[in-house]
């Protein structure tokens, strides 16, 4: 199942968000050996950035575990339709909700439509993000900061605020942070900063909602083969992607999606305010 770094050819996409269906090789969002065991039966999950990459894997694995899924995304309709078909193939419902999550009103509408059309909300996965390579300080201007914080940070607050009235005891909120929140990345300075904000948010929120019986945790992926890569890095840097970690290869979305299953299920009932690290063997602070 793993793909070696040598199997990743040079490639790039001149759009952001990039499209999964244009990537070579295709990311692996599921595996035949994964058999659901009703860990999330009867649950409803809302996944931001659920059309592709890690978000798609989470949607598919949640469906295998018996959950209905709503996914928000910007405008990657072809990828989103593919994810919808994969969820429905598991006998579960999938609600597609395209739009701009930097708009708080839209985030509120996404939550309300999820509840109205799927009947409830039990799991909120804050996963959507953008990133940019920044080799020059001049690239990190007010427009860049406004854009990346409006996608990576502000929607966490918008979605959480809108979702909390619908979440009940036993519900879960899961935030996608990054290895870069722990070790830093000089070429991804603005992105790494927002991922640090994600980390501080989940730790603080976990304390705030604990008395309501709601758990908040995070996942900090390392180099994962998703549309994030060809839209942020030049083609020559995409070639051989993932070889910098001890495992010498990129991770696949399904190798991260399983973390989200664990954190959403009763298997992690004694865990809150914590982060899982699917990163290919890099040792970072917890």
N, C-alpha and C positions, 0 to 999 in steps of 0.2 A: 503493500500500500504506500509506504513513503516514497517520495520522489527526491532524488539526489539533487544537489545544487548544480551538478553538471547537466542536468536535464532542463534547466531553466535557460532558454535562449534570450538574447538581447531583444527587447521590445519596449514600446512605450505607447501611451495613448494621450492624445492632445486634448482631453476633456476631463473634467472633474465634476461629479464622480465618474470614474472609469467603468467599463462594462465587463462583467465576468465572461460573457459569451465570446468576447474577443481575445481572451487570454490563452496563451499556449505555454505549457499544457493546461488543461482545465483544472481548476482547484477541486479538491476532493471534499465534498460536503457531507458525505454519508459513507457507510461501509456495510456490506451485506451481512457481516457478522454481528452487527448491532441489532439486538432483538429487544424491543420495548417490553416493559413489564408493568405497565399501568402506573408508573410512578407519579404521573401527572393527570390521571384520569379525572375527567370532569372539570379540569382547570381551564382558564382562559389567560393567554399571555399576549402582551403587547410588546413588540420588538422594534425599536427604531433602527434604521439601517438594515432591515430584515430582508431586503431583496437579494442580497449577494454576500459573498465572503463568509465571515463568521456568523453574521445575522441569518443568512440562509441556512447554514448548518444547524443553528439553534432552532430555527423554525421547524426544520425537518425532524430533528431529534425530539423536540417537544411533541410534535404530531405522533411520532412513533410511541411516545409515552402516554398518549391519550388526550392531549390538550388541543383545543381550538386556538387559532393564532391570528392576530392582527399585525400587519407589518406596515410601518411608515417608511417612506423613501422619497427622494427628491423627484426624479423624473425617469428613472431607469426602468421603463415599463416592460421591456422584453425580459430582463432579468427577473422582475417582480412576478410576471406571469408564469415564468418557469418555476419559481419558488411556490407559487399558489398551486400549480399542478402537482408538485411533489408533496405538498401538505395534504391535498385532497386525495392523492393516491393512497394515503394512510387512513382514509375514512374520516378525516377531520375537516373542519371549516377553516377557510383562510380569507380574511378581509384585507383588501388592498387599500391603502390610504396615502396617496401621493401628495406631496406638498412641501413647503419650506418650514422646517422646524425652528428656524430662527424667529418665527412669528409666534408669540405666545398664544394668540387667539386660535391659530391653527392647531397648536399642541392641545389646547383645551378641547377643540372639536374632535381631534383624533381619539382622545380618551372617551369622550361622550359617545361617539359613534361605535367604539369598541363595546362599551357597556350596552348601548341600545340594541346593537345587532347580534352580539354574541352572549348577552345576558348577564355578564359579570366581568370582573377583572381580578385576577389572583396574582399575576406575575408581571412586573414591569422590568424590561431589559433596556437599559439606556446604552446603546451601542453605536449609534451614528456618529461619524466624525469626518474631519478632513485633515490633511497634512501637507506641508510644503517643505521642500529642501531650501535652505537659506544659507548660502555660502558667504553672503555679504550682509552686513548690518543694514545697508540701505534698503534691502528687501523687506525688512520688518518695520513697516510704517503703520500708521494708524488704520489704514484700510485693511491691511493684512490682519492686524490684531483684532479689529472689529469683526472681520469675517470668521476667523478661526474660533474666537471665543463665543460668537453667536451660534456656532454649530456644535462645538465640543463641550461648552460649559453651560451656557444659559438654558438650553433645553432640558438639562438635568433638573433644574429648578422648576421649569414650566411643567414638565410631565409629572414630576413628583407631586407638586402642589395640586395638580388636577386629579391625579390618581388616588391620593391618600383617602379622600372621602369614600372611595369604592373598595379599598383594600381592607381586609379583615384579619383577624388573628390567624396565623399560619401563612399569610401572604409573604411574597419575597420581592425585593428590589435588587437587581443585579446591575452593576456599573462596569463597563469595559474601560479599564485604565490601560497601562502599557508598561513594558519593561523600562521604557525611557523615563517614567516617573521616578524610577529608583536609581538608574545608573546615569541618566542624562544622555543627551545626544547633541553634539555641537552643530550638526547640520540640520537638525529638526528642532530648533530652539523654541519657536512659538508652540509647536505641537507638544513637545515635551512638557512645557509649562502648563498647558491645558490638561494634560494627563495627570500632572501633579495635583491640579485642582480637583479632578475626578476622584483621586485617592483621598484627599482631605474631605471631600463632600461625603463619600460613602462612610468613612469612619465617623464623621460627626453625625450624619443622619441616623446611623445605626443606633446611637445612644438616644437620639430624640424620639424614635418610634418604638423602642424596645418594649415600653410599657403597654403598647397596643398589640404586642405579639407579632409584629412585623419584623422580619430579618432583612438586613442590608449587607450585601457582600460584593466583592469585585473579582474580576479576572484581568490579569496583566500579561497579555500575550507578548511573545518575542517576535522573531521574523516569521510571519505567517503568509502563505501564498494566497493573496486576495487582490481585488481590484485596487486596493490602497497602494500597491507597489508600482504597477506601470503608470499610474497617474501622477506619482510624486517624484519618481527617480528617472534620470536619463537612461536611455536604452542600454548603454554600456555598463551601467551600475546594476541594472536588473539582471543581466547575465550572471549566472552563478549565485543568485540570491540565496542567502541562508547559510553560506559556508563559514560565516564568522563565529557561529556558536559551537559549543563542544560536540554536538551531534552532527555537525558539518552538513546540515541540510535545512531547508525551510520546513516549518510546520504546516500542516494542512488544516483547513477550517474545522473538519470533524474532530481533530485532536484538541481543539479548543471548545467546540460545542458541547462535548461531554462534561466539561467543567460547569457549564451553565445548567445542565440537567441536574447534576449533583446539588448545586446551590439552590435550585428551585424546589427540590424534593425534600421529603422528610428525612432523607439520609443525612442531611446537614442541619438537622433541627437544633443542634447545640452549637451552631456556628453563626456568628454575626460580627460585622465590623472587620472581616478578614478578606484576604486576597489570595487567589490561586495563581500559580506561575507556570503556565505552559510555554516554556521559552527555549527548549532545546538544551537545557543543562546549565544555563547561566545562573550562578549563585548570587542572589540579591538580598537586601534586607527585607524582612517580612512586613 
